[in-house]
């Protein structure tokens, strides 16, 4: 079974026409925005909680970039291996 055909802990992604991970990958979206997209895409019993999680993820991103953009840039490159660096992350 392929990874996209199974889900651990529910079906809130696997029953979608296009899973968030497919959309995020196809559009080369970074970790922070991708995580927010995934939270906002879920159809769970408490949608407000998922909105709060998405907001929290983006707040973390803003705080970390404002605190130390160079460290975040390095972490981003190491974590993702992507050449695409969002323009708001400065070295």
N, C-alpha and C positions, 0 to 999 in steps of 0.2 A: 504494500500500500504506500502510495506517495504521501509526502508530508502535507500537501494541500488537501488531501482527501480525508484527513483525520484531524480531530481537534481534541485536546485534553481539557476537560472542565467545561463542557457545554457545547452548544452548536451556534453561538451568536456570530461566529465568523463563517463557519463552514457551509452554512445554508445560504449565504449571500451569492448573488450572481457573479460578483467580482469581490474577492476578499481584499480587505485593506492592504495586506502585505503585497498583493499583486499590483495594486494601484500605486502604492508607495515605491515599489521597486521599478516599475515601468516609467515612473515620472522622476526618478532619481531624487526623491524627497529625503531630507536629512532625518536623523533619529528623532529630534525633538518634535518637529512638525508631524512626522509619521506616527509617533506615539499618540499625539493629540487626535489625528485623523482616526486612528484605530479606536480610541475611546469613544469618539463621537459617532462612529459607525455601528457600535454595538446596540443590539436590541435586547436589553435585559430588563429585569423587573424594576430596577431603580435607575431610570435614565438620568435623573438629576445628579446622582453620584458619579456617573461617567462624565458628565459635563464638568463637574467639579474636578475630577481627575485630569481632564484635558487642560483646564485652566491652570491647575497646579503645575503640571508639566511645563507649560509655557512660561509660567512665572519663574520656575527654577531656571529655565533657559535665560530669561532676561536678567535675572539677578547674577547668574554666573558670568554672562558676557559683560555686563556692566562692571563687575568686580575685577575680572581678569580675562580679557579677550584673548590674549596670547595663550594662556593655559588652556582655555576652552578650545581654541583652534587646534592645538596639539592633541588634546583628548579626542576631539572629533575625528581628526585624521587617523589616529591610532585605532579608534573604535570602529570606524566605518571602512577605512581603506579607500574612501572615495576621493577623487581629485576635485570634485565640485565642493567648494567651500562657500557657504552663504556669505554674501558681501558684508554683512554686519559683524562678521568675526574677523578681527584685525590681529595681525601678528606684530 
